[in-house]
Amino acid sequence: MLTPLALLMNRKIRKAAPTVTLSEAAQMMRDEKIGSIFIEDGGQFVGIVSESDLVRRGIAEGKNPGNTPVKDVMSYPIISIDIDKTAKDANDLMATRGIRHLAVTDRGKIVGVLSVRDLVICFKNRI
């Protein structure tokens, strides 16, 4: 059975301004128990920052977490998949692009986020 993304994705979109510091983003991820945050500027999503971005582009590069804005380490453009696609489609796209978080869109608008964890649960439970 092909699982629709609408059943797997998280519809609560966590977002932050591009000026939020790496420390603030990390604290938000910790508090919300999430692995990524969309970056919004002027009402538009302009990027996504993940735990990997914080570590690889931030800490490992010697950036000061207390005063470096997330815009300096965020990934862009945002990689997305249409809500009508399946878990297998999402898995293939994530594997090809080497990412762990994927924006889910409906008619071009971001309506949710899908993580590798969501896919692991899906394939484990075969829902």
C-alpha positions as MATLAB code, in Angstrom:
seq = 'MLTPLALLMNRKIRKAAPTVTLSEAAQMMRDEKIGSIFIEDGGQFVGIVSESDLVRRGIAEGKNPGNTPVKDVMSYPIISIDIDKTAKDANDLMATRGIRHLAVTDRGKIVGVLSVRDLVICFKNRI';
ca = [
       0.000    0.000    0.000;
       1.229    3.483   -0.852;
       0.935    5.736    2.188;
      -0.133    9.319    1.408;
       1.995   12.059    2.926;
      -1.071   13.718    4.425;
      -1.179   10.864    6.956;
       2.513   11.088    7.876;
       3.473   14.740    7.880;
       3.450   17.089   10.821;
       1.067   19.957   10.115;
       2.456   22.161   12.868;
       5.002   24.309   11.050;
       7.636   25.672   13.409;
       9.197   28.849   12.106;
      11.670   31.538   13.083;
      13.038   34.784   11.720;
      16.374   34.774    9.854;
      17.878   36.807   12.686;
      17.279   34.193   15.387;
      20.630   32.971   16.718;
      21.914   29.434   16.432;
      21.510   29.068   20.205;
      17.903   30.242   20.098;
      17.124   27.857   17.219;
      18.761   24.956   19.069;
      16.755   25.750   22.207;
      13.538   25.887   20.158;
      14.306   22.503   18.620;
      15.066   21.050   22.049;
      11.912   22.465   23.624;
       9.660   21.400   20.739;
      11.435   18.037   20.287;
      11.923   18.690   16.572;
      14.871   18.515   14.200;
      14.226   21.504   11.945;
      12.692   24.963   11.768;
      11.504   26.851    8.704;
      12.968   30.320    8.319;
      10.403   32.962    7.437;
      11.152   36.454    6.172;
       8.461   38.891    5.120;
       5.752   36.248    5.250;
       7.679   33.906    2.928;
       9.592   30.764    3.799;
      13.170   31.409    2.678;
      14.992   28.417    4.124;
      15.111   25.643    6.671;
      17.603   25.093    9.476;
      18.150   21.604   10.826;
      20.201   20.082   13.606;
      22.721   19.083   10.949;
      22.965   22.673    9.710;
      23.594   23.905   13.253;
      26.378   21.385   13.765;
      28.026   21.249   10.327;
      27.676   24.851    9.160;
      27.639   26.458   12.590;
      29.535   24.840   15.433;
      32.008   22.873   13.285;
      32.846   26.052   11.349;
      33.601   27.922   14.571;
      30.598   30.246   14.429;
      29.525   31.754   17.744;
      26.108   30.217   18.538;
      25.116   33.194   20.686;
      25.411   35.806   17.962;
      25.339   33.997   14.609;
      21.954   34.288   12.860;
      20.356   31.161   11.401;
      20.331   32.783    7.961;
      24.097   32.125    7.910;
      23.647   28.338    8.187;
      20.151   27.629    6.808;
      19.583   25.435    3.778;
      17.905   26.984    0.753;
      16.072   26.745   -1.459;
      13.647   24.605    0.500;
      13.259   21.135   -0.989;
       9.630   20.113   -1.100;
       7.269   17.403   -2.232;
       3.591   17.605   -3.137;
       1.106   16.295   -0.590;
      -0.317   13.883   -3.185;
       2.946   11.916   -3.348;
       3.627    8.779   -1.308;
       5.994    7.873    1.508;
       8.118    5.988   -1.021;
       8.351    9.109   -3.203;
       9.425   11.145   -0.165;
      11.949    8.513    0.875;
      13.458    8.450   -2.623;
      13.701   12.264   -2.763;
      15.285   12.499    0.688;
      17.811    9.799   -0.187;
      18.683   11.410   -3.525;
      19.081   14.888   -2.029;
      20.750   13.709    1.198;
      18.290   15.468    3.494;
      16.391   14.486    6.633;
      13.520   17.012    6.504;
      11.195   17.717    3.619;
       8.590   20.443    3.196;
       5.201   19.122    2.113;
       3.287   21.416   -0.219;
      -0.281   21.705   -1.432;
      -0.649   23.810   -4.577;
       2.789   25.277   -3.944;
       2.117   26.302   -0.325;
       3.996   24.623    2.535;
       1.426   22.803    4.664;
       3.635   20.498    6.699;
       6.995   18.879    7.218;
       8.099   15.279    6.915;
      11.144   13.879    8.682;
      13.183   10.732    8.265;
      11.765    9.659   11.626;
       8.239    9.855   10.177;
       9.290    7.585    7.314;
      10.993    5.095    9.631;
       7.796    4.793   11.659;
       5.735    4.465    8.481;
       7.847    1.698    6.987;
       8.199   -0.096   10.338;
       4.427   -0.113   10.826;
       3.607   -0.334    7.110;
       0.783    2.170    7.442;
];
